[in-house]
Each structure stands twice: as structure tokens, then as C-alpha cells.
Amino acid sequence: MKYLPEWWNGKAGMDTVCGISYNWLAEHRYDFSFKPEVVKKRQNSIILAFRGISRHLTCKIDNSGSVEIRVVFRKITWDLLADFDVSIVKDSVDDFHCGICGAKRGKSYSSKKELVEKHCLIPFQKWVNLNLKGNKSILIFGSKGNTAAKLSVSARKLQHLSGKNLICVLQLHVQEKHLK
């Protein structure tokens, strides 16, 4: 419990996805190429932003098992770039597995904490370290109520996308003074 923040009010505990995630992030924040920071907190969820990355890119973690990398544009979730969801199932021998993957296809873990860390948080960290590096932009698309976003590396690719409902291009990496 040493890493749970005061705002948790004891309503969410160490055994929840948010509690496990918050503690893991506190212990592993320096393993990220862009340090995650809690920017919003609710009883059942936390929203993370990444130091040096546009606030249009966030991560939502909630107690239902969702771990989502989201693009937020015009104050709405425009698109999900990646998700590392888990449905926690405890079997008859006190092992845990992901109900989405299924017990036969997925691995079994000795604790809920181990399942969340290995199934969600470590792959999330790898995604952040791999996908947020380099000179990239966030491409925002939209047409007739449909929305989409993607990360892009090449300015040449942007020229080819101009006719495909591209609304705008956002800079992924920002200076620290622009984060607040």
C-alpha cells in the first residue's frame, strides 16, 4: 500500500486493476522512455499522460480491466491506438487467467497482480517505448461521424493521405512547457 495515493480514499485497493497498475507504474516509471503521469483520477479509473508527449495521447486504465492508448481530439476519444485489456478469471485451483484469451490459449498466473502486470502493463510499457520514439505525428481523420487516428513517421506519407479525410496533423513530441 505504500504507493497508493491519498486521493484513493480506500475505495479502491491494491487488489484492483487501478491499484495494481498505480503501484507498478510508481515502481517502473523510469523504465518508460516517456514517463507516465496521472493526470485524472476517479474512483474506478486513472488517466495517464506521458512527459514530453502531446496531451492528445493518453492512457486510460480502469478497474474493469481496460488499459487503452487513446487519442483525444476536440475533448472526445477520437480513436484507440492500442489496448491491453484483461478479463480476470480465477479458476478452481486458485490460478488466474485472462477470460478474453481463454484458459487454454492464455497463461495461468499465481496472482491477480502477476496477471495484470504480465498481461497488460509490461506489453503497455513495451508499446510506449517502441511506438512513441522518433519524429512522429498524430494524424486525425474524420468524416460523417467516423473518426480515426494513427501515428505517422514520414512527411511523404502525409502527402498521400491529404485526400483521405485527414482533418489535421498534431505534433507527438512537445516541449515540457507545453504540457500543462
C-alpha positions as CSV (number, residue, x, y, z in Angstrom):
1,M,0.0,0.0,0.0
2,K,3.0,2.3,0.2
3,Y,2.4,3.7,-3.3
4,L,-1.3,4.2,-3.3
5,P,-2.0,8.0,-3.3
6,E,-4.1,9.8,-0.8
7,W,-6.9,10.5,-3.3
8,W,-7.7,6.8,-3.4
9,N,-9.8,7.2,-0.2
10,G,-9.5,3.5,0.5
11,K,-12.4,2.8,-2.1
12,A,-10.1,1.1,-4.5
13,G,-7.5,-1.2,-3.1
14,M,-4.3,-2.9,-4.0
15,D,-6.2,-5.8,-5.5
16,T,-8.0,-3.7,-8.2
17,V,-6.6,-3.2,-11.7
18,C,-6.1,0.5,-10.9
19,G,-4.4,-0.2,-7.6
20,I,-2.1,-2.8,-9.1
21,S,-1.4,-0.5,-12.1
22,Y,-0.7,2.6,-10.0
23,N,1.8,0.7,-7.8
24,W,3.5,-0.9,-10.8
25,L,3.8,2.4,-12.6
26,A,5.3,4.0,-9.5
27,E,7.9,1.3,-9.4
28,H,8.6,1.2,-13.1
29,R,8.1,4.8,-14.3
30,Y,11.7,5.2,-15.1
31,D,11.6,2.2,-17.4
32,F,9.5,4.2,-19.8
33,S,11.1,6.3,-22.5
34,F,8.4,8.9,-21.7
35,K,7.5,8.9,-18.0
36,P,3.7,8.3,-17.4
37,E,2.0,10.7,-15.1
38,V,-1.5,10.5,-13.6
39,V,-3.5,13.5,-14.9
40,K,-7.0,12.4,-13.9
41,K,-8.2,10.1,-11.2
42,R,-11.6,8.7,-10.4
43,Q,-12.7,6.0,-8.1
44,N,-12.5,3.3,-10.8
45,S,-10.1,4.7,-13.3
46,I,-6.9,6.7,-13.9
47,I,-5.9,8.7,-17.0
48,L,-2.2,8.9,-17.8
49,A,-0.2,11.3,-19.9
50,F,3.4,11.0,-20.9
51,R,6.1,13.5,-20.2
52,G,7.3,15.0,-23.5
53,I,4.3,13.7,-25.4
54,S,1.2,15.7,-26.6
55,R,-1.7,15.5,-24.2
56,H,-3.8,14.4,-27.2
57,L,-2.3,10.9,-26.5
58,T,-3.4,9.4,-23.2
59,C,-3.8,6.0,-21.5
60,K,-6.9,5.1,-19.6
61,I,-6.7,2.3,-17.0
62,D,-9.9,1.2,-15.3
63,N,-10.9,-1.5,-12.8
64,S,-12.9,-3.4,-15.4
65,G,-9.6,-4.4,-17.0
66,S,-9.2,-1.8,-19.8
67,V,-5.7,-0.5,-20.5
68,E,-6.2,1.7,-23.6
69,I,-3.9,4.1,-25.5
70,R,-6.2,6.8,-26.7
71,V,-6.1,9.8,-29.0
72,V,-8.2,12.6,-27.6
73,F,-9.2,15.4,-30.0
74,R,-11.9,18.0,-29.5
75,K,-12.4,16.7,-26.0
76,I,-13.5,13.2,-27.1
77,T,-11.8,9.9,-27.5
78,W,-11.1,10.0,-31.2
79,D,-9.6,6.6,-31.6
80,L,-7.8,3.8,-29.7
81,L,-4.3,3.1,-30.9
82,A,-3.7,0.1,-28.7
83,D,-5.4,-1.8,-25.9
84,F,-4.0,-4.3,-23.4
85,D,-7.3,-5.4,-21.8
86,V,-7.7,-8.2,-19.3
87,S,-10.7,-10.1,-18.0
88,I,-9.6,-11.5,-14.7
89,V,-10.8,-15.1,-14.1
90,K,-9.9,-17.2,-11.1
91,D,-10.1,-20.9,-11.7
92,S,-10.7,-23.7,-9.3
93,V,-7.1,-24.2,-8.3
94,D,-6.6,-20.5,-7.4
95,D,-4.8,-19.6,-10.6
96,F,-5.7,-16.5,-12.6
97,H,-6.0,-16.2,-16.3
98,C,-7.5,-13.8,-18.9
99,G,-11.0,-14.6,-19.8
100,I,-10.6,-12.8,-23.1
101,C,-7.7,-15.1,-24.1
102,G,-9.2,-18.2,-22.5
103,A,-7.6,-20.5,-20.1
104,K,-6.4,-22.9,-22.8
105,R,-4.8,-20.3,-25.0
106,G,-3.6,-18.0,-22.3
107,K,-1.2,-18.5,-19.5
108,S,-2.1,-19.0,-15.9
109,Y,-0.7,-16.8,-13.1
110,S,-0.4,-17.3,-9.4
111,S,-2.0,-13.9,-8.5
112,K,-4.2,-11.2,-9.9
113,K,-1.2,-8.8,-9.6
114,E,1.0,-11.1,-11.7
115,L,-1.7,-11.4,-14.4
116,V,-2.3,-7.6,-14.7
117,E,1.5,-6.9,-14.7
118,K,2.5,-9.5,-17.3
119,H,-0.7,-9.5,-19.4
120,C,-1.3,-5.7,-19.5
121,L,1.4,-3.5,-18.0
122,I,4.6,-4.9,-19.4
123,P,3.1,-5.1,-23.0
124,F,1.8,-1.5,-22.5
125,Q,5.3,-0.3,-21.5
126,K,6.9,-2.0,-24.5
127,W,4.3,-0.4,-26.8
128,V,5.1,3.1,-25.4
129,N,8.8,2.6,-25.6
130,L,8.6,1.3,-29.2
131,N,5.9,3.4,-30.7
132,L,6.4,6.9,-29.2
133,K,10.1,7.2,-30.2
134,G,11.3,9.1,-33.3
135,N,9.9,12.1,-35.1
136,K,6.2,11.2,-35.4
137,S,2.9,13.0,-35.8
138,I,-0.6,12.1,-34.7
139,L,-2.9,12.0,-37.8
140,I,-6.5,12.9,-37.1
141,F,-9.1,11.6,-39.6
142,G,-12.9,12.1,-39.7
143,S,-15.9,12.0,-42.0
144,K,-19.6,11.8,-41.4
145,G,-19.3,10.8,-37.8
146,N,-16.5,8.3,-38.3
147,T,-13.2,9.1,-36.5
148,A,-9.8,7.6,-36.7
149,A,-6.2,8.4,-35.7
150,K,-2.8,7.0,-36.3
151,L,0.8,7.7,-35.6
152,S,2.9,8.5,-38.7
153,V,6.6,8.9,-39.3
154,S,7.0,10.2,-42.8
155,A,6.1,13.6,-44.2
156,R,6.0,11.8,-47.6
157,K,3.1,9.6,-46.4
158,L,1.2,12.7,-45.2
159,Q,1.1,13.9,-48.8
160,H,-0.7,10.7,-49.9
161,L,-3.2,11.0,-47.0
162,S,-4.4,14.5,-47.7
163,G,-7.4,13.3,-49.7
164,K,-8.4,10.6,-47.2
165,N,-10.5,12.7,-44.7
166,L,-7.4,14.0,-42.9
167,I,-8.5,16.7,-40.5
168,C,-5.2,17.7,-39.0
169,V,-1.7,16.7,-38.1
170,L,-0.6,17.1,-34.4
171,Q,2.9,17.0,-33.2
172,L,3.5,14.0,-31.0
173,H,6.5,15.2,-29.1
174,V,6.2,18.5,-27.2
175,Q,8.4,20.6,-25.0
176,E,7.8,20.4,-21.3
177,K,6.4,23.9,-21.0
178,H,3.5,22.9,-23.4
179,L,2.4,20.0,-21.2
180,K,0.5,22.0,-18.6
